[in-house]
Structures are given as structure tokens and as C-alpha cells.
Amino acid sequence: MIDKDALIAAARAASATAYAPYSRFHVGAALAFEDGATVNIVTAANVENASYGLALCAETVAVSQVMAQGVRGGLLAVAVVGGPPGPDGAAQIGGAPVTPCGRCRQVLNEIAQLGGTDPVVWSVGGDEVIEMRLSALLPHAFGPANLG
Ligand code: THU
């Protein structure tokens, strides 16, 4: 069982490390991975670039990080928060829920499909948390199985 509030808190804490001088929109993502009896949380924030279109979303940075460590599955849950930075640098959550962008859905799908999981995605906004399975956010996804 994943602690939803703890995962959202981890995502918000991660948003303080965003490098987002161009959009000034800090995003934090927290991913919960099952590893035997334990659950590991991996967090990341968005990383922008002076060549604006090269920005890396928080979710994509988080997936890259875990895959670089050799993780290939076990993704159970994802939390995403975003907003302008407050005094501590973390996103102030006041707007619409931040759902993973299309590219991030595809990136998340890769590790989800590899491990045979369908993670729950919590998208956090000012008044609500949207909860959806990745398969609902990205139906009929193209993934590793298509190439097998
Ligand atoms: N962003 C994310 O990090 N994740 C998303 O799912 C949506 C957008 C980032 C990209 C860019 O740095 C900033 O938010 C504004 O688009």
C-alpha cells in the first residue's frame, strides 16, 4: 500500500530543486517502486534549457534516474505537483492539477510495461487530486511488447 500523502509531499519537496528559470513553473515528481517487500521512492524535478524546447519534465528525469540505476520495473505509483515557486523554492500548489504531459506518459509507460504494472498517477492541484491509472492516461500505449 502506497502512502498517497507521503508521495505527494515527496513530489512537492522535490519541486524545490527544479531548474526552471524560463517558465518559472516548478514541477516535482515522486515515483514509488516495489522492490521485494520494500517500497523505494525516487524523486526529481524539471530541468530546463536556454534552448527552451529541450526542457526535461520532472517525470522524465525521475524515470531516467532510476533506469540509470538499473531498475526495470516495479513502478506502483506516481505523484506530480507543479506551480510557481514559493519562498522555499517548492511549488505553490494553487492551480489546476498537473497531469503528466504526453511525452512523460510514454516515458512512464516504458518502465511500467517492462515490469508489468499499471501505476496509479496522482496529479495534484489547488482543490483536488486527480487519480488515474497510467493505462487510462495513455490508452492503447505503444511499448516494449510491440517490439517483442
Ligand atoms: N513540466 C513537467 O516537468 N512535467 C509535466 O508533466 C508538465 C510540464 C515542466 C516542463 C517545463 O519545465 C515546465 O513544466 C513548464 O511547461
Backbone and ligand atoms as CSV (ligand in chain L), in Angstrom:
chain,resi,resn,atom,element,x,y,z
A,1,MET,N,N,0.848,-1.202,0.000
A,1,MET,CA,C,0.000,0.000,0.000
A,1,MET,C,C,0.882,1.250,0.000
A,2,ILE,N,N,0.627,2.141,-0.941
A,2,ILE,CA,C,1.436,3.350,-1.043
A,2,ILE,C,C,0.762,4.476,-0.258
A,3,ASP,N,N,1.574,5.204,0.497
A,3,ASP,CA,C,1.072,6.345,1.266
A,3,ASP,C,C,0.962,7.540,0.324
A,4,LYS,N,N,-0.279,7.806,-0.094
A,4,LYS,CA,C,-0.531,8.873,-1.076
A,4,LYS,C,C,-0.034,10.232,-0.595
A,5,ASP,N,N,-0.347,10.597,0.637
A,5,ASP,CA,C,0.052,11.916,1.137
A,5,ASP,C,C,1.573,12.038,1.222
A,6,ALA,N,N,2.235,10.948,1.601
A,6,ALA,CA,C,3.703,10.978,1.702
A,6,ALA,C,C,4.327,11.114,0.313
A,7,LEU,N,N,3.722,10.444,-0.672
A,7,LEU,CA,C,4.276,10.527,-2.029
A,7,LEU,C,C,4.087,11.936,-2.591
A,8,ILE,N,N,2.940,12.530,-2.311
A,8,ILE,CA,C,2.685,13.907,-2.770
A,8,ILE,C,C,3.646,14.878,-2.066
A,9,ALA,N,N,3.870,14.652,-0.787
A,9,ALA,CA,C,4.803,15.512,-0.040
A,9,ALA,C,C,6.220,15.389,-0.608
A,10,ALA,N,N,6.593,14.171,-1.001
A,10,ALA,CA,C,7.930,13.961,-1.589
A,10,ALA,C,C,8.039,14.679,-2.936
A,11,ALA,N,N,6.953,14.653,-3.706
A,11,ALA,CA,C,6.961,15.345,-5.002
A,11,ALA,C,C,7.096,16.851,-4.795
A,12,ARG,N,N,6.370,17.343,-3.811
A,12,ARG,CA,C,6.429,18.795,-3.563
A,12,ARG,C,C,7.828,19.195,-3.080
A,13,ALA,N,N,8.428,18.394,-2.227
A,13,ALA,CA,C,9.789,18.698,-1.748
A,13,ALA,C,C,10.758,18.704,-2.921
A,14,ALA,N,N,10.582,17.760,-3.834
A,14,ALA,CA,C,11.482,17.672,-4.998
A,14,ALA,C,C,11.355,18.893,-5.896
A,15,SER,N,N,10.170,19.480,-5.945
A,15,SER,CA,C,9.966,20.631,-6.834
A,15,SER,C,C,10.866,21.808,-6.471
A,16,ALA,N,N,11.374,21.813,-5.245
A,16,ALA,CA,C,12.273,22.891,-4.828
A,16,ALA,C,C,13.603,22.837,-5.576
A,17,THR,N,N,13.924,21.680,-6.141
A,17,THR,CA,C,15.201,21.557,-6.861
A,17,THR,C,C,15.034,21.801,-8.365
A,18,ALA,N,N,13.850,22.245,-8.770
A,18,ALA,CA,C,13.635,22.499,-10.202
A,18,ALA,C,C,14.629,23.535,-10.723
A,19,TYR,N,N,15.081,23.286,-11.942
A,19,TYR,CA,C,15.840,24.320,-12.651
A,19,TYR,C,C,14.900,24.823,-13.738
A,20,ALA,N,N,14.164,25.862,-13.420
A,20,ALA,CA,C,13.112,26.330,-14.324
A,20,ALA,C,C,13.113,27.854,-14.415
A,21,PRO,N,N,14.270,28.425,-14.819
A,21,PRO,CA,C,14.347,29.890,-14.863
A,21,PRO,C,C,13.523,30.497,-15.996
A,22,TYR,N,N,13.113,29.669,-16.959
A,22,TYR,CA,C,12.417,30.216,-18.133
A,22,TYR,C,C,10.904,30.196,-17.934
A,23,SER,N,N,10.371,29.079,-17.491
A,23,SER,CA,C,8.918,29.009,-17.269
A,23,SER,C,C,8.541,29.488,-15.871
A,24,ARG,N,N,9.474,29.424,-14.947
A,24,ARG,CA,C,9.193,29.685,-13.528
A,24,ARG,C,C,8.036,28.817,-13.032
A,25,PHE,N,N,7.982,27.609,-13.557
A,25,PHE,CA,C,6.958,26.640,-13.137
A,25,PHE,C,C,7.701,25.427,-12.595
A,26,HIS,N,N,7.690,25.296,-11.300
A,26,HIS,CA,C,8.435,24.203,-10.658
A,26,HIS,C,C,7.573,22.950,-10.566
A,27,VAL,N,N,8.098,21.864,-11.099
A,27,VAL,CA,C,7.375,20.589,-11.055
A,27,VAL,C,C,8.210,19.582,-10.276
A,28,GLY,N,N,7.540,18.832,-9.443
A,28,GLY,CA,C,8.198,17.733,-8.730
A,28,GLY,C,C,7.440,16.448,-9.001
A,29,ALA,N,N,8.188,15.378,-9.185
A,29,ALA,CA,C,7.579,14.061,-9.390
A,29,ALA,C,C,8.164,13.104,-8.374
A,30,ALA,N,N,7.315,12.248,-7.836
A,30,ALA,CA,C,7.779,11.192,-6.931
A,30,ALA,C,C,7.230,9.868,-7.441
A,31,LEU,N,N,8.120,8.900,-7.593
A,31,LEU,CA,C,7.763,7.589,-8.124
A,31,LEU,C,C,7.995,6.550,-7.033
A,32,ALA,N,N,7.005,5.694,-6.815
A,32,ALA,CA,C,7.133,4.626,-5.811
A,32,ALA,C,C,7.367,3.300,-6.524
A,33,PHE,N,N,8.446,2.644,-6.153
A,33,PHE,CA,C,8.830,1.369,-6.756
A,33,PHE,C,C,8.814,0.263,-5.719
A,34,GLU,N,N,8.232,-0.838,-6.111
A,34,GLU,CA,C,8.233,-2.031,-5.273
A,34,GLU,C,C,9.529,-2.791,-5.538
A,35,ASP,N,N,10.223,-3.130,-4.432
A,35,ASP,CA,C,11.436,-3.928,-4.557
A,35,ASP,C,C,11.362,-4.989,-3.465
A,36,GLY,N,N,10.799,-6.145,-3.830
A,36,GLY,CA,C,10.549,-7.166,-2.823
A,36,GLY,C,C,9.542,-6.640,-1.826
A,37,ALA,N,N,9.910,-6.674,-0.549
A,37,ALA,CA,C,8.982,-6.234,0.493
A,37,ALA,C,C,9.071,-4.734,0.744
A,38,THR,N,N,10.032,-4.073,0.125
A,38,THR,CA,C,10.188,-2.641,0.397
A,38,THR,C,C,9.681,-1.791,-0.765
A,39,VAL,N,N,9.381,-0.542,-0.436
A,39,VAL,CA,C,8.966,0.425,-1.450
A,39,VAL,C,C,10.000,1.548,-1.454
A,40,ASN,N,N,10.571,1.804,-2.616
A,40,ASN,CA,C,11.549,2.881,-2.750
A,40,ASN,C,C,10.901,4.075,-3.454
A,41,ILE,N,N,11.208,5.242,-2.938
A,41,ILE,CA,C,10.688,6.472,-3.534
A,41,ILE,C,C,11.826,7.191,-4.257
A,42,VAL,N,N,11.579,7.544,-5.492
A,42,VAL,CA,C,12.564,8.286,-6.285
A,42,VAL,C,C,11.913,9.594,-6.706
A,43,THR,N,N,12.620,10.690,-6.524
A,43,THR,CA,C,12.038,11.990,-6.854
A,43,THR,C,C,12.921,12.742,-7.833
A,44,ALA,N,N,12.311,13.695,-8.529
A,44,ALA,CA,C,13.064,14.555,-9.434
A,44,ALA,C,C,12.226,15.796,-9.729
A,45,ALA,N,N,12.879,16.765,-10.344
A,45,ALA,CA,C,12.209,18.000,-10.735
A,45,ALA,C,C,12.549,18.316,-12.186
A,46,ASN,N,N,11.828,19.275,-12.755
A,46,ASN,CA,C,12.085,19.615,-14.161
A,46,ASN,C,C,13.409,20.354,-14.336
A,47,VAL,N,N,14.004,20.143,-15.500
A,47,VAL,CA,C,15.309,20.731,-15.845
A,47,VAL,C,C,15.169,21.422,-17.194
A,48,GLU,N,N,15.211,22.740,-17.169
A,48,GLU,CA,C,15.031,23.498,-18.419
A,48,GLU,C,C,16.380,23.815,-19.066
A,49,ASN,N,N,16.285,24.442,-20.230
A,49,ASN,CA,C,17.489,24.705,-21.018
A,49,ASN,C,C,17.321,26.047,-21.721
A,50,ALA,N,N,18.439,26.728,-21.948
A,50,ALA,CA,C,18.400,28.007,-22.665
A,50,ALA,C,C,17.816,27.828,-24.059
A,51,SER,N,N,17.955,26.635,-24.595
A,51,SER,CA,C,17.238,26.266,-25.816
A,51,SER,C,C,15.906,25.686,-25.339
A,52,TYR,N,N,14.906,26.552,-25.225
A,52,TYR,CA,C,13.692,26.260,-24.449
A,52,TYR,C,C,13.071,24.884,-24.711
A,53,GLY,N,N,13.042,24.501,-25.969
A,53,GLY,CA,C,12.352,23.264,-26.334
A,53,GLY,C,C,13.009,22.002,-25.799
A,54,LEU,N,N,14.171,22.127,-25.212
A,54,LEU,CA,C,14.887,20.951,-24.704
A,54,LEU,C,C,14.581,20.660,-23.242
A,55,ALA,N,N,13.618,21.355,-22.685
A,55,ALA,CA,C,13.275,21.139,-21.272
A,55,ALA,C,C,12.948,19.674,-21.001
A,56,LEU,N,N,13.404,19.215,-19.855
A,56,LEU,CA,C,13.099,17.849,-19.410
A,56,LEU,C,C,12.108,17.930,-18.259
A,57,CYS,N,N,11.007,17.211,-18.386
A,57,CYS,CA,C,9.997,17.216,-17.336
A,57,CYS,C,C,10.465,16.409,-16.125
A,58,ALA,N,N,9.880,16.720,-14.989
A,58,ALA,CA,C,10.237,16.051,-13.738
A,58,ALA,C,C,10.069,14.533,-13.835
A,59,GLU,N,N,8.985,14.100,-14.444
A,59,GLU,CA,C,8.714,12.656,-14.530
A,59,GLU,C,C,9.781,11.950,-15.365
A,60,THR,N,N,10.170,12.606,-16.441
A,60,THR,CA,C,11.175,12.010,-17.329
A,60,THR,C,C,12.535,11.944,-16.636
A,61,VAL,N,N,12.873,12.988,-15.889
A,61,VAL,CA,C,14.147,12.980,-15.158
A,61,VAL,C,C,14.130,11.857,-14.116
A,62,ALA,N,N,12.987,11.677,-13.461
A,62,ALA,CA,C,12.890,10.624,-12.434
A,62,ALA,C,C,13.044,9.231,-13.054
A,63,VAL,N,N,12.386,9.008,-14.166
A,63,VAL,CA,C,12.494,7.687,-14.809
A,63,VAL,C,C,13.931,7.455,-15.287
A,64,SER,N,N,14.559,8.473,-15.855
A,64,SER,CA,C,15.949,8.324,-16.313
A,64,SER,C,C,16.860,7.952,-15.160
A,65,GLN,N,N,16.621,8.618,-14.037
A,65,GLN,CA,C,17.431,8.373,-12.842
A,65,GLN,C,C,17.343,6.911,-12.399
A,66,VAL,N,N,16.132,6.382,-12.315
A,66,VAL,CA,C,16.010,5.005,-11.827
A,66,VAL,C,C,16.512,4.004,-12.861
A,67,MET,N,N,16.291,4.297,-14.124
A,67,MET,CA,C,16.759,3.341,-15.139
A,67,MET,C,C,18.281,3.327,-15.198
A,68,ALA,N,N,18.876,4.497,-14.909
A,68,ALA,CA,C,20.340,4.559,-14.865
A,68,ALA,C,C,20.901,3.749,-13.701
A,69,GLN,N,N,20.044,3.501,-12.694
A,69,GLN,CA,C,20.458,2.670,-11.550
A,69,GLN,C,C,20.193,1.196,-11.816
A,70,GLY,N,N,19.603,0.903,-12.958
A,70,GLY,CA,C,19.359,-0.498,-13.301
A,70,GLY,C,C,17.957,-0.991,-13.020
A,71,VAL,N,N,17.086,-0.118,-12.520
A,71,VAL,CA,C,15.709,-0.531,-12.218
A,71,VAL,C,C,14.956,-0.721,-13.536
A,72,ARG,N,N,14.183,-1.800,-13.610
A,72,ARG,CA,C,13.479,-2.109,-14.862
A,72,ARG,C,C,12.010,-2.463,-14.632
A,73,GLY,N,N,11.490,-2.118,-13.477
A,73,GLY,CA,C,10.082,-2.412,-13.223
A,73,GLY,C,C,9.714,-2.105,-11.797
A,74,GLY,N,N,8.500,-2.478,-11.431
A,74,GLY,CA,C,8.042,-2.287,-10.059
A,74,GLY,C,C,7.393,-0.943,-9.800
A,75,LEU,N,N,7.110,-0.199,-10.857
A,75,LEU,CA,C,6.520,1.132,-10.649
A,75,LEU,C,C,5.053,0.995,-10.236
A,76,LEU,N,N,4.756,1.440,-9.015
A,76,LEU,CA,C,3.405,1.296,-8.460
A,76,LEU,C,C,2.610,2.586,-8.455
A,77,ALA,N,N,3.293,3.704,-8.248
A,77,ALA,CA,C,2.567,4.960,-8.089
A,77,ALA,C,C,3.437,6.152,-8.467
A,78,VAL,N,N,2.756,7.197,-8.916
A,78,VAL,CA,C,3.433,8.431,-9.337
A,78,VAL,C,C,2.650,9.605,-8.759
A,79,ALA,N,N,3.357,10.591,-8.206
A,79,ALA,CA,C,2.712,11.834,-7.782
A,79,ALA,C,C,3.384,12.994,-8.492
A,80,VAL,N,N,2.583,13.931,-8.963
A,80,VAL,CA,C,3.120,15.088,-9.683
A,80,VAL,C,C,2.504,16.359,-9.099
A,81,VAL,N,N,3.358,17.321,-8.773
A,81,VAL,CA,C,2.877,18.627,-8.321
A,81,VAL,C,C,3.586,19.695,-9.140
A,82,GLY,N,N,2.948,20.844,-9.276
A,82,GLY,CA,C,3.596,21.925,-10.017
A,82,GLY,C,C,2.991,23.267,-9.671
A,83,GLY,N,N,3.802,24.295,-9.850
A,83,GLY,CA,C,3.324,25.651,-9.610
A,83,GLY,C,C,4.510,26.593,-9.521
A,84,PRO,N,N,4.221,27.871,-9.395
A,84,PRO,CA,C,5.317,28.829,-9.221
A,84,PRO,C,C,5.987,28.594,-7.871
A,85,PRO,N,N,7.294,28.847,-7.800
A,85,PRO,CA,C,7.985,28.572,-6.536
A,85,PRO,C,C,7.585,29.536,-5.428
A,86,GLY,N,N,7.440,28.980,-4.232
A,86,GLY,CA,C,7.239,29.804,-3.049
A,86,GLY,C,C,8.591,30.198,-2.476
A,87,PRO,N,N,8.601,30.761,-1.288
A,87,PRO,CA,C,9.847,31.236,-0.675
A,87,PRO,C,C,10.892,30.138,-0.488
A,88,ASP,N,N,10.419,28.905,-0.276
A,88,ASP,CA,C,11.354,27.788,-0.091
A,88,ASP,C,C,11.723,27.117,-1.414
A,89,GLY,N,N,11.225,27.639,-2.518
A,89,GLY,CA,C,11.548,27.061,-3.827
A,89,GLY,C,C,10.591,25.972,-4.270
A,90,ALA,N,N,9.825,25.437,-3.325
A,90,ALA,CA,C,8.868,24.382,-3.687
A,90,ALA,C,C,7.641,24.997,-4.357
A,91,ALA,N,N,7.018,24.189,-5.212
A,91,ALA,CA,C,5.847,24.662,-5.955
A,91,ALA,C,C,4.734,25.065,-5.004
A,92,GLN,N,N,4.131,26.197,-5.291
A,92,GLN,CA,C,2.899,26.586,-4.594
A,92,GLN,C,C,1.756,25.974,-5.384
A,93,ILE,N,N,1.030,25.117,-4.719
A,93,ILE,CA,C,0.004,24.348,-5.426
A,93,ILE,C,C,-1.309,25.098,-5.342
A,94,GLY,N,N,-1.633,25.804,-6.409
A,94,GLY,CA,C,-2.869,26.578,-6.371
A,94,GLY,C,C,-3.691,26.448,-7.636
A,95,GLY,N,N,-3.086,25.955,-8.668
A,95,GLY,CA,C,-3.770,25.911,-9.957
A,95,GLY,C,C,-4.393,24.563,-10.257
A,96,ALA,N,N,-4.576,24.322,-11.526
A,96,ALA,CA,C,-5.154,23.060,-11.976
A,96,ALA,C,C,-4.187,21.909,-11.701
A,97,PRO,N,N,-4.702,20.720,-11.493
A,97,PRO,CA,C,-3.812,19.567,-11.272
A,97,PRO,C,C,-2.841,19.388,-12.441
A,98,VAL,N,N,-1.608,19.050,-12.090
A,98,VAL,CA,C,-0.585,18.853,-13.122
A,98,VAL,C,C,-0.551,17.376,-13.500
A,99,THR,N,N,-1.120,17.100,-14.647
A,99,THR,CA,C,-1.074,15.729,-15.163
A,99,THR,C,C,0.178,15.580,-16.013
A,100,PRO,N,N,0.761,14.391,-16.062
A,100,PRO,CA,C,1.973,14.201,-16.871
A,100,PRO,C,C,1.704,14.550,-18.341
A,101,CYS,N,N,2.642,15.235,-18.947
A,101,CYS,CA,C,2.493,15.587,-20.363
A,101,CYS,C,C,2.534,14.300,-21.204
A,102,GLY,N,N,2.201,14.433,-22.459
A,102,GLY,CA,C,2.126,13.249,-23.332
A,102,GLY,C,C,3.424,12.472,-23.408
A,103,ARG,N,N,4.518,13.197,-23.519
A,103,ARG,CA,C,5.824,12.522,-23.612
A,103,ARG,C,C,6.122,11.763,-22.322
A,104,CYS,N,N,5.810,12.375,-21.193
A,104,CYS,CA,C,6.058,11.711,-19.899
A,104,CYS,C,C,5.194,10.473,-19.731
A,105,ARG,N,N,3.963,10.506,-20.240
A,105,ARG,CA,C,3.116,9.306,-20.156
A,105,ARG,C,C,3.795,8.152,-20.893
A,106,GLN,N,N,4.359,8.465,-22.032
A,106,GLN,CA,C,5.039,7.437,-22.823
A,106,GLN,C,C,6.296,6.940,-22.103
A,107,VAL,N,N,7.030,7.876,-21.502
A,107,VAL,CA,C,8.260,7.504,-20.781
A,107,VAL,C,C,7.914,6.640,-19.559
A,108,LEU,N,N,6.855,7.023,-18.843
A,108,LEU,CA,C,6.417,6.224,-17.685
A,108,LEU,C,C,5.946,4.848,-18.133
A,109,ASN,N,N,5.290,4.807,-19.280
A,109,ASN,CA,C,4.763,3.542,-19.789
A,109,ASN,C,C,5.866,2.517,-20.034
A,110,GLU,N,N,7.032,2.993,-20.441
A,110,GLU,CA,C,8.122,2.063,-20.752
A,110,GLU,C,C,8.474,1.204,-19.532
A,111,ILE,N,N,8.706,1.871,-18.405
A,111,ILE,CA,C,9.118,1.117,-17.211
A,111,ILE,C,C,7.930,0.383,-16.594
A,112,ALA,N,N,6.731,0.946,-16.753
A,112,ALA,CA,C,5.548,0.247,-16.243
A,112,ALA,C,C,5.345,-1.051,-17.018
A,113,GLN,N,N,5.412,-0.962,-18.316
A,113,GLN,CA,C,5.176,-2.162,-19.132
A,113,GLN,C,C,6.291,-3.187,-18.935
A,114,LEU,N,N,7.512,-2.712,-18.766
A,114,LEU,CA,C,8.640,-3.628,-18.524
A,114,LEU,C,C,8.390,-4.485,-17.294
A,115,GLY,N,N,7.822,-3.843,-16.260
A,115,GLY,CA,C,7.602,-4.553,-15.002
A,115,GLY,C,C,6.195,-5.109,-14.860
A,116,GLY,N,N,5.356,-4.888,-15.874
A,116,GLY,CA,C,4.006,-5.436,-15.825
A,116,GLY,C,C,3.104,-4.793,-14.788
A,117,THR,N,N,3.315,-3.500,-14.525
A,117,THR,CA,C,2.440,-2.792,-13.577
A,117,THR,C,C,1.659,-1.704,-14.311
A,118,ASP,N,N,0.584,-1.273,-13.656
A,118,ASP,CA,C,-0.220,-0.161,-14.181
A,118,ASP,C,C,-0.322,0.867,-13.059
A,119,PRO,N,N,0.690,1.744,-12.940
A,119,PRO,CA,C,0.767,2.617,-11.762
A,119,PRO,C,C,-0.402,3.584,-11.661
A,120,VAL,N,N,-0.754,3.890,-10.424
A,120,VAL,CA,C,-1.715,4.944,-10.170
A,120,VAL,C,C,-0.955,6.270,-10.259
A,121,VAL,N,N,-1.589,7.270,-10.859
A,121,VAL,CA,C,-0.961,8.584,-11.016
A,121,VAL,C,C,-1.809,9.606,-10.268
A,122,TRP,N,N,-1.200,10.278,-9.289
A,122,TRP,CA,C,-1.870,11.338,-8.543
A,122,TRP,C,C,-1.373,12.681,-9.059
A,123,SER,N,N,-2.275,13.438,-9.633
A,123,SER,CA,C,-1.954,14.765,-10.161
A,123,SER,C,C,-2.558,15.794,-9.222
A,124,VAL,N,N,-1.668,16.612,-8.672
A,124,VAL,CA,C,-2.070,17.488,-7.579
A,124,VAL,C,C,-2.334,18.910,-8.064
A,125,GLY,N,N,-3.489,19.446,-7.646
A,125,GLY,CA,C,-3.830,20.840,-7.932
A,125,GLY,C,C,-4.282,21.524,-6.660
A,126,GLY,N,N,-4.778,22.753,-6.820
A,126,GLY,CA,C,-5.169,23.539,-5.662
A,126,GLY,C,C,-6.286,22.920,-4.851
A,127,ASP,N,N,-7.317,22.477,-5.546
A,127,ASP,CA,C,-8.502,21.993,-4.831
A,127,ASP,C,C,-8.706,20.505,-4.937
A,128,GLU,N,N,-7.926,19.859,-5.730
A,128,GLU,CA,C,-8.224,18.443,-5.970
A,128,GLU,C,C,-6.962,17.664,-6.328
A,129,VAL,N,N,-7.064,16.379,-6.140
A,129,VAL,CA,C,-6.041,15.445,-6.601
A,129,VAL,C,C,-6.745,14.502,-7.573
A,130,ILE,N,N,-6.312,14.529,-8.803
A,130,ILE,CA,C,-6.882,13.610,-9.781
A,130,ILE,C,C,-6.129,12.290,-9.674
A,131,GLU,N,N,-6.884,11.202,-9.591
A,131,GLU,CA,C,-6.275,9.865,-9.519
A,131,GLU,C,C,-6.666,9.080,-10.766
A,132,MET,N,N,-5.668,8.668,-11.503
A,132,MET,CA,C,-5.938,7.867,-12.706
A,132,MET,C,C,-4.845,6.831,-12.881
A,133,ARG,N,N,-5.210,5.704,-13.440
A,133,ARG,CA,C,-4.195,4.720,-13.812
A,133,ARG,C,C,-3.465,5.208,-15.058
A,134,LEU,N,N,-2.193,4.823,-15.166
A,134,LEU,CA,C,-1.438,5.222,-16.354
A,134,LEU,C,C,-2.119,4.709,-17.626
A,135,SER,N,N,-2.701,3.530,-17.550
A,135,SER,CA,C,-3.362,2.965,-18.737
A,135,SER,C,C,-4.562,3.800,-19.177
A,136,ALA,N,N,-5.142,4.555,-18.238
A,136,ALA,CA,C,-6.251,5.439,-18.601
A,136,ALA,C,C,-5.724,6.750,-19.182
A,137,LEU,N,N,-4.558,7.165,-18.694
A,137,LEU,CA,C,-3.951,8.396,-19.225
A,137,LEU,C,C,-3.339,8.152,-20.603
A,138,LEU,N,N,-2.953,6.909,-20.854
A,138,LEU,CA,C,-2.314,6.580,-22.138
A,138,LEU,C,C,-2.881,5.254,-22.656
A,139,PRO,N,N,-4.126,5.290,-23.135
A,139,PRO,CA,C,-4.738,4.039,-23.590
A,139,PRO,C,C,-4.068,3.520,-24.851
A,140,HIS,N,N,-4.103,2.207,-25.006
A,140,HIS,CA,C,-3.538,1.551,-26.203
A,140,HIS,C,C,-2.088,1.979,-26.427
A,141,ALA,N,N,-1.332,2.037,-25.332
A,141,ALA,CA,C,0.043,2.536,-25.421
A,141,ALA,C,C,0.925,1.639,-26.277
A,142,PHE,N,N,1.803,2.275,-26.991
A,142,PHE,CA,C,2.868,1.561,-27.698
A,142,PHE,C,C,4.000,1.353,-26.715
A,143,GLY,N,N,4.494,0.133,-26.616
A,143,GLY,CA,C,5.544,-0.132,-25.640
A,143,GLY,C,C,6.431,-1.274,-26.070
A,144,PRO,N,N,7.295,-1.709,-25.125
A,144,PRO,CA,C,8.256,-2.762,-25.456
A,144,PRO,C,C,7.602,-4.029,-26.014
A,145,ALA,N,N,6.388,-4.318,-25.563
A,145,ALA,CA,C,5.716,-5.539,-26.024
A,145,ALA,C,C,5.451,-5.493,-27.531
A,146,ASN,N,N,5.292,-4.293,-28.069
A,146,ASN,CA,C,5.036,-4.181,-29.505
A,146,ASN,C,C,6.245,-4.586,-30.347
A,147,LEU,N,N,7.409,-4.556,-29.736
A,147,LEU,CA,C,8.631,-4.858,-30.480
A,147,LEU,C,C,9.122,-6.274,-30.220
A,148,GLY,N,N,8.402,-6.976,-29.316
A,148,GLY,CA,C,8.893,-8.276,-28.869
A,148,GLY,C,C,8.698,-9.413,-29.852
L,1,THU,N1,N,6.603,20.002,-16.882
L,1,THU,C1,C,6.944,18.887,-16.170
L,1,THU,O1,O,8.016,18.833,-15.541
L,1,THU,N2,N,6.082,17.837,-16.158
L,1,THU,C2,C,4.886,17.818,-16.811
L,1,THU,O2,O,4.228,16.794,-16.834
L,1,THU,C3,C,4.375,19.031,-17.458
L,1,THU,C4,C,5.377,20.121,-17.639
L,1,THU,C5,C,7.541,21.135,-16.914
L,1,THU,C6,C,8.213,21.370,-18.239
L,1,THU,C7,C,8.617,22.830,-18.123
L,1,THU,O3,O,9.870,22.914,-17.464
L,1,THU,C8,C,7.557,23.429,-17.218
L,1,THU,O4,O,6.871,22.336,-16.619
L,1,THU,C9,C,6.538,24.284,-17.947
L,1,THU,O5,O,5.984,23.604,-19.006
